Structures are given as C-alpha cells and as structure tokens.
C-alpha cells in the first residue's frame, strides 16, 4: 500500500501516476536483466568469450537501473515490486525466444529486445515529464545507457557499410536467424 505523501511540488495523484508508470519500467528492466543473464549462460560459438563478457557487463548495468527505479518509486511514496509473480503477471511480452545459440543469433535477437525497451522508456519519458522532471531525467539517463548498450550489441552484427544483419526484422527469432546467417563482409 503506497504511503500518503508526495514530494514537494507534486500532488498525490501525480505521484501515484508516476509510481505506476515506474513500476511498469521496473518490471521491464528486471526482465531485461534476466534475459541478459540467460543469454550470458547460453551463448556459444565464434566470438563466445567477448559476447559472454559483454552480456555480463550489461546485466550489471541493468540491475543498477532496476535499483534506481525501485528507489525512485519508494521516494515517491510507493512500494516497488520486483518479485517474480509481479513480473509474470504484469508484463505485456513473451519470454525471450532463444535458448542455447551462437553469439550472432543472440546479438540479433537482443537488438530487437533493446528496440522494445528503449521505445518503452522513451514513451514513459513523454508521459512522465509533465508530471515530474526528476523522474523524467532518471529515465532519460537510463535511456542513454540502454542506447549505448544496444550500440555495443549492434557493433557485432553490423558490416563495414553500417548495415545491420537483423535490419527490418521485428521478432527475436527472425532477427536471430538473419544475424546468424549474415555475411559480415557484405
């Protein structure tokens, strides 16, 4: 049950709306950390060690984001919920589609995952900014980090002309297949 306070300059209703939107982002970010850890455990093939280590670094960054979101929810008088039941009950997407797979396939699929999480963060910024610039700034900083993380992923599936192997694919499986079979010299 949320407390009855709101930070100076915000109404209780505004704080509640921001908390609710942040809870959605928290669920998304926690799920992203689980996806990244899953890929870390299940990546194989050429480029294994660099991608394995990249995914672990990204797990750490995303977990820090989850902590920031949860603490902001608490600061706004809410009760952050990062429990597994909450994640499964409230998320609007399916589980990550790949299991054990080559690095290029996971990189292609993760590019699609990053598109989704970055797009949702940007939408949340637009919704929250009129209510709370502090929270909007937090989400803006996280979005910048997520975009940098996606750039690191994309660097592995990009050719020298700047074309992404998974370009135009909207599903994880299609992006994985395209990235896994692309000619890096094309």
N, C-alpha and C positions, 0 to 999 in steps of 0.2 A: 504494500500500500504506500503510495507516494506521500511525502510529508506535505504540509500546507504552505510551505514557503516558496518564494520565488526570488531570484536575485534582484537587486536594486535596478529599477528601470524596466522590469518585465512584469506583466500580470501573471496571475496563477494559471490562467488559461493558456497564455503564450508559452510559459514554462512547460506546461503539460504537453502542448503540441510539439515542442522541440524535443522533449524527452521521448515521446512516442516515435518520432522520426529517427532519433538517435538509436533507439532500441532496434529499429529495423536495420540500421547501418551496423550496429554491433553484431547482430546475427549474421549478417553478410560477411563481415570481417573475420569473425570466428570461423565461419565455414571456409573462408579463403585460407586461413592458416591450416585447417585440416586438409584441404585439397593440396596445398603446397607440401605438407609433410607426407601425404600419400604419394605424391609424385617423387619426392626425395627417396622414398623407400622402394619405388617401383620402376625407376629409370634404369635402362640397360643400354648396351651397345656403344658405338663410337661416340666419343665426347662425354662418356659417363661421368668421369670424376669432376670435370668443370661444371656440368649441369647439376650433378648431385650436390655439390657445394653451393652453387648459386641458389638452388631451391631452399637449402637450409638457411642461408643468409636472409632470404625473403621471408621465411617462416618467422624468424626473429623480428623482423621489421613489422610484419603484420600483427604479431602478438602484442607488440608495443602499441600499435594503433588501437587494438581492442581495449587495452588498459586505459588509454586516453579517452576513448568513447565512454567506457563504463564509469570512469571518474567524473566525466562531464555530466552524465545522467545523474549521478549522486549529488553533484554540485547543484544541479537544478532541482533537487528535492525528490529525485526518483530512486527506484531500486533496480539497478541493472540486472538483467538476467542472461547469463551465458551458459545456462545448463543445456545439456543435450536435448532434453524434451522440448524446451523452448525453441531451439534451433529447428528441429524437425517439424514442430507444429506451426511455425510462423514463416518459414522460408517459402519462397514462391518459385523455386527452381529445383531441378532434379540433382541427384548425386553426380559427381564428376564421372565422366563416361569411360575413362581409360583405367586399366589395371597395369600389369607389367607391360611395358612398351619401350621402344627405343627413344632416345633423347629427343630426336626431331619430332616425333609424334606428340610427346608430352608438351614440347615447346609450342607446337601449332595449336594444340587444344588450350593451353594456358593463355595464349594470345586472345582467344575468344572469351575465356573467363575474365581476363583483365578488361576487355571491352565492356563487359556487363557491369563489373563492379565500379569501374571508373564512370561509366554513364550514370549509374545509380547515385554515386557520390555527387556528381555534378547536378543532378536533379534535386537532390537533398539540399545542396547549397542554395539553389534558386528558391526553394521553398522556405528555408530557414533564415536566409539573410534579412528579410524584412522584420523578422521577429527577434533575432539575436545575432548580432555581428560577431560576437566572441565565438559562438559555436560554428558559425559560417567560416570564420578564419581557421578553426581547427580542421574542419572538413576540407577546406582549400589546401592547407598544408599537406594533409593526408593524400589528397588527390594528386598533388605534385609528386609525392613519393611513389604512389602507385603508378603514375605515368613513367617515372624513371625506371621502376621495376619492370614495367612492360617493355620499355626500350631495351633493357638487358635481355629479356626473353626474345624480342624481335631480332636483335642483332645476330642471333643464332639461326634464324630462318629467313634472313634477308640476303639477297645476292648483291653483287657489286653495283648493279644498276639501281638498287633501292627497292626492288620488288620483293614483297613478302611471299613466301611459298604458300601461305594459307590465305592469301588475299581473296576476298569475296566469299569466303566460307563463313556461315553463321552458326554451324553446330560444331561442338567439340570433336566429334568423330570425323566429320568431313575435313575440318582443319587439320586434324592429326594425320589423316591419310594423305592430304595434299603436301603437308610439310615432310612427311616421312619418305615420300617418293619424288620430291623435287630435286632437280639437278642444281646444285649450288653454284655452278658456273654459267648458268643460262643468262 
